[in-house]
Amino acid sequence: MTQSDFLTIVTPFKDKVFRLAKRLLVSTEEAEDATQEILMKLWKNKKTIKNYNNVEAFSMTMTKNFCYDKLKSKHAQNLKIVHNNYEDTQVALQKQLEVSDSLEWVGKIMNTLPEQQKLIVQLRDIEQYEFKEIAKMLDMNETAIRVNLSRARKTIREQLTSTHNYGIK
Amino acid sequence: MVLNNIEQLLEKYDNGETTLQEEQQLKDYFSQETVAPHLEMYRPMFAYFSKSSKEQFTKQVPLKTKSVIHYKWLSVAAVGVLMFGFFFNSFLNETDDYTETEKALAYQQVKESLHFVSKQFNKGTEKVGYLEAINTAGIQVDYLKEFNHPLRRVFNN
């Protein structure tokens, strides 16, 4: 397999790997490192890559596991940078600002979700995978995924409603 | 799109029962300029989802092609080096730079020292010569064997 062959396989989903890593690891740099690591692992195993019937799903599972490992080692280090515990108290005046502000809010709310819910929302609402694919990637059954997804969506909606009404009601 | 329809979809959506097509419908609806006021809170949610899906990985990944070591050629090279070594070794032996007199001197010295060793050796053997007396005594003691004969005779009877 040449480099260009490899790139044609990898290009369609490398952004997805990156976004998934970023969702879990929060920091862009770490997500980039993780993505690079995943791609290198794939490149190293390029001979066996043809045997996998779904390289994309396989890579997503790999990414998930890799990020979990990363997070675990980070917790073990007793060092935690919390990105989401500050509140923006300034009142946004323009509608534009307000929109981007509430977009940020969604991101912050998503960061507070449990990791599994984060993963599922990422895979379903952002990457738009079918439930069947997600089930395969996460090694869960579809019902459990639906339940988790529903919980996550409701949490996001409720939190958004309360921030949206902040100062009004 | 009918608002009623959207509300129904949203309920399904919250329960995690929508299909991808239905979710796309919702996304399309919430990307409009005007949204029903009581559904306003869904707007940032869907906007965020579509925004997040556009983020890209831009870092370059170095893909190294590992050069495979050919052990066959490695062994050929090793044999070559060995033969080269042997050749030079014999070449150097042919042209050792000792003169004839030096060689003779060395030979003489070795001879002398070996001579000395053998002289000391002989001295040693002379001193151990008296041990032969034991041998003669041994022969003399042989008559003791005669004891065996009468004993055998006794046991046989």
Chai-1 contact restraints between the chains, C-beta under 6 A:
chainA,res_idxA,chainB,res_idxB,connection_type,confidence,min_distance_angstrom,max_distance_angstrom,comment,restraint_id
A,Q3,B,L63,contact,1.0,0.0,6.0,A-B,restraint_1
A,K14,B,F57,contact,1.0,0.0,6.0,A-B,restraint_2
A,D15,B,Q56,contact,1.0,0.0,6.0,A-B,restraint_3
A,D15,B,F57,contact,1.0,0.0,6.0,A-B,restraint_4
A,F18,B,F57,contact,1.0,0.0,6.0,A-B,restraint_5
A,R19,B,E55,contact,1.0,0.0,6.0,A-B,restraint_6
A,E32,B,K59,contact,1.0,0.0,6.0,A-B,restraint_7
A,T35,B,F57,contact,1.0,0.0,6.0,A-B,restraint_8
A,Q36,B,V61,contact,1.0,0.0,6.0,A-B,restraint_9
A,L39,B,V61,contact,1.0,0.0,6.0,A-B,restraint_10
A,W43,B,L63,contact,1.0,0.0,6.0,A-B,restraint_11
A,S102,B,P44,contact,1.0,0.0,6.0,A-B,restraint_12
A,L103,B,P44,contact,1.0,0.0,6.0,A-B,restraint_13
A,L103,B,A47,contact,1.0,0.0,6.0,A-B,restraint_14
A,L103,B,Y48,contact,1.0,0.0,6.0,A-B,restraint_15
A,V106,B,P44,contact,1.0,0.0,6.0,A-B,restraint_16
A,V106,B,M45,contact,1.0,0.0,6.0,A-B,restraint_17
A,V106,B,Y48,contact,1.0,0.0,6.0,A-B,restraint_18
A,D125,B,F49,contact,1.0,0.0,6.0,A-B,restraint_19
A,I126,B,F49,contact,1.0,0.0,6.0,A-B,restraint_20
A,I126,B,S52,contact,1.0,0.0,6.0,A-B,restraint_21
A,I126,B,S53,contact,1.0,0.0,6.0,A-B,restraint_22
A,Q128,B,L20,contact,1.0,0.0,6.0,A-B,restraint_23
A,R146,B,G16,contact,1.0,0.0,6.0,A-B,restraint_24
A,L149,B,G16,contact,1.0,0.0,6.0,A-B,restraint_25
A,S150,B,N15,contact,1.0,0.0,6.0,A-B,restraint_26
A,S150,B,G16,contact,1.0,0.0,6.0,A-B,restraint_27
A,R153,B,D14,contact,1.0,0.0,6.0,A-B,restraint_28
A,K154,B,D14,contact,1.0,0.0,6.0,A-B,restraint_29
A,I156,B,M45,contact,1.0,0.0,6.0,A-B,restraint_30
A,L160,B,M41,contact,1.0,0.0,6.0,A-B,restraint_31
A,T161,B,M41,contact,1.0,0.0,6.0,A-B,restraint_32
A,H164,B,M41,contact,1.0,0.0,6.0,A-B,restraint_33
